[in-house]
Amino acid sequence: MPLTAPDGPAGVSVRRAREDDLLAIEEVQEAAGRGELLDGVRAALHDPQRLVVVAEAAGAVVGWAKTHVHATSDGVAPAGHYLGGVTVAPAWRRRGVGTALTATRMDWLARRTGRVHYVVNAANTASIALHAPWGFREVVRSSALHGVRFAGGVGVLLRADLPAPAPTVSAAGGTR
């Protein structure tokens, strides 16, 4: 079943990525001037604790994003669920695609955890602004977080606490 961002921009849908999306993900990365190790994306596709999603418009992938799970802490960066990178093709930026990709990942994570982290270069104000509506707040700054070293030397660890999922009502009238 495809994942769909409820607040996505008109004409853009978000769904779980598949193995046959890897070439399109690579093309989005190249268009954005970024490199990505497709082996890492492929591994994330097959990891049930992680999510990789793509945004499609007019039958083409125009963006993608993923999540991570760090089983152990790394200095000041705690163990737990993390948003991974989000990349939108330059022609599709500032149209809500990044927001749709993030909304889908946050919804997926809210069913699994009460807290989400992400790391970002301190100079990436566009990413920090993108994540602000979900309540991400700065935790710490460091030159390296979970093995990521930052251009300019400063990375930021941010955290958002998620609301507890609402209880579901069974057919017998009880909650679970």
C-alpha positions in Angstrom: 0.0 0.0 0.0 1.5 3.4 -1.0 2.3 5.9 1.7 0.6 9.2 0.9 1.4 12.5 2.6 -2.0 14.0 3.6 -0.8 17.6 3.1 1.3 17.0 0.0 1.3 19.5 -2.8 -1.2 19.0 -5.6 0.1 16.5 -8.1 2.7 15.0 -5.8 2.3 11.7 -4.0 4.7 10.0 -1.5 5.1 6.3 -1.4 7.5 3.7 0.0 10.5 3.4 -2.2 11.3 0.1 -4.1 14.5 -1.4 -5.4 13.5 -0.2 -8.9 13.6 3.5 -7.6 17.3 3.4 -7.0 18.3 4.8 -10.4 15.7 7.7 -10.0 17.0 8.4 -6.4 20.5 8.6 -7.9 19.3 11.0 -10.6 17.7 13.3 -7.9 21.0 13.2 -6.0 23.0 14.1 -9.1 20.6 16.9 -10.0 20.9 18.3 -6.5 24.7 18.1 -6.7 24.9 15.5 -4.0 26.4 12.1 -3.8 24.7 9.1 -2.2 25.9 5.6 -1.6 23.1 3.6 -3.2 24.3 0.5 -1.3 23.2 2.3 1.9 19.8 3.2 0.4 19.4 -0.4 -0.8 20.2 -1.7 2.7 17.6 0.8 4.2 15.0 -0.5 1.7 15.2 -4.0 3.2 15.4 -3.0 6.9 12.0 -3.2 8.6 13.2 -0.6 11.2 13.8 2.0 8.5 11.7 3.8 5.9 12.7 5.1 2.5 10.1 7.1 0.6 10.0 8.8 -2.8 7.9 11.7 -4.0 6.4 11.4 -7.5 4.9 13.9 -9.8 3.8 13.3 -13.4 5.2 9.7 -13.1 8.7 10.8 -12.2 10.6 10.7 -8.8 11.2 14.3 -7.8 12.4 13.7 -4.2 13.3 11.1 -1.7 14.0 10.7 2.0 14.8 8.0 4.6 15.0 7.2 8.3 17.8 5.6 10.4 17.9 3.7 13.7 21.0 4.0 15.8 21.1 1.1 18.2 23.7 2.8 20.4 24.6 6.3 21.5 27.7 8.0 20.0 28.9 10.6 22.5 26.3 13.3 22.7 24.1 11.7 20.1 21.7 9.2 21.7 20.5 5.9 20.4 17.1 5.9 18.6 15.2 6.8 15.5 16.6 9.6 13.3 15.3 11.3 10.1 17.9 10.7 7.4 18.5 12.9 4.5 15.8 14.5 2.3 16.6 15.5 -1.2 14.3 17.3 -3.7 15.2 17.9 -7.3 16.1 21.5 -7.8 13.1 22.2 -10.1 10.7 20.9 -7.5 12.1 22.9 -4.4 9.9 25.3 -2.5 6.7 23.5 -3.7 6.0 21.4 -0.5 7.8 18.2 -1.6 10.2 18.2 1.3 7.3 18.9 3.7 5.3 15.9 2.2 8.4 13.6 2.5 8.9 14.7 6.1 5.2 14.4 7.0 5.2 10.8 5.8 8.3 9.9 7.7 7.1 11.6 10.9 3.7 9.8 10.7 5.5 6.4 10.2 7.9 7.1 13.1 5.0 8.3 15.4 3.7 4.7 15.3 7.1 3.4 16.5 8.6 5.8 18.9 7.9 8.8 21.1 11.1 10.7 20.1 12.8 11.5 16.8 16.2 13.0 16.2 18.0 14.4 13.2 21.4 15.9 12.5 22.1 18.8 10.2 24.9 21.1 9.2 24.4 24.3 11.3 24.5 26.4 8.1 21.6 24.5 6.5 18.9 26.9 7.6 16.5 25.6 5.0 16.5 22.1 6.6 16.1 23.6 10.1 13.1 25.6 8.9 11.6 22.6 7.2 11.6 20.6 10.4 10.5 23.3 12.8 6.7 22.6 12.4 7.3 19.2 13.9 8.7 20.7 17.1 12.4 19.9 16.5 14.5 21.8 19.0 18.3 22.0 19.2 19.9 19.6 21.7 23.7 20.1 21.0 26.2 21.2 18.5 29.3 19.1 17.6 31.8 18.6 14.8 30.6 15.0 14.4 27.4 13.2 15.2 26.9 9.5 14.7 29.9 9.4 12.4 28.8 12.4 10.3 31.4 15.2 10.0 30.1 18.6 8.9 31.5 21.0 6.3 32.4 24.2 8.3 32.9 22.0 11.3 29.5 22.5 13.1 26.6 20.1 13.1 23.4 20.3 15.1 21.5 17.5 16.8 17.8 18.3 17.0 15.0 16.3 18.8 11.2 16.2 18.5 9.0 14.5 21.1 6.0 12.9 19.4 2.5 12.5 20.9 1.5 9.0 22.0 -0.6 7.2 19.5 -4.3 7.3 20.3 -5.7 4.1 21.6 -7.7 2.0 19.1 -11.2 0.8 19.8 -11.9 -2.9 19.1 -15.2 -4.2 17.8 -16.0 -5.4 21.3 -15.8 -1.9 22.6 -12.5 -2.2 24.4 -9.3 -0.2 23.8 -5.9 -1.5 22.9 
